[in-house]
């Protein structure tokens, strides 16, 4: 059994790492709340909060447009990835057909290929299809990138569901389609929400693809818009910090709402290989 001393040491270590992780975030927040003349590249503590930095950064950086573009792309990628991952995961988990294992491992290659490896040929291909400078140039590649993880994630969860549950449903006359949408998908809610959170975060934070594919300012995503904003305000640290918080806030809010399901899904999504 774990004694009291080990518990105390564990909490001390975890607290120390938590402080180290939160300290940079606290620095960004205090910088965002400081007057523009008070801030520097080092840690600063404001004499009084200046909330106007957020509204000023919002107006000057046109973040309403950038956040709208990011939301459109991220939600589209999450929906497409979710539907396709459910179907692919169900196929790999419950159906037998020639080449199933080979196809599954080929799908997993997508987990190992970085964006830098294919972004240039992808650009020329999408340019030939006249898709550059459109949202499809961001949605389709990022859906393909996320699908490998989504398929692996949902397959593992579906395989963790007891076979007796599926067999009982089939004995009751349920078709394969009904087993999926009435039995497996409702049971996979924690895993689905975890996958949604991860895919949304990855898509929201993507920088390289928008940088290469998008030149139209109205279609810039939030991270790309933030990079241009920082290039124009290199010495205005309070505005840069406020803009960084604006861009990061949607992911933080989403995680705050889904954290309980996120932890449950992390424990259940990779149970069985």
Buried (B, 14 or more C-beta within 10 A) or exposed (E): EEEEEEEEEEEEEEEEEEEEEEEEEEBBBBBBBBBBEBBEEEEBEBEEEBEEBBEBBBEBBBBEBBBBBBBBBBBBBBBBBBEBBBEBBBBBBBEEEEEEEEBBEEBEEBEEEEBEEBBEEBBEEBEEEEBBBBBBBBBBBBBBBBBBBBBBBBBBBBBBBEEEEBEEBBEEEBEBEBBBBEBBBEBBEBBBBBBBBBBBBBBBBBBEBBBBBBEEEEBBBBBBBBBBBBEEBEEBBBBBBBBBBBBBEBBEEBEEEBEEBBEBBBEBBBEEE
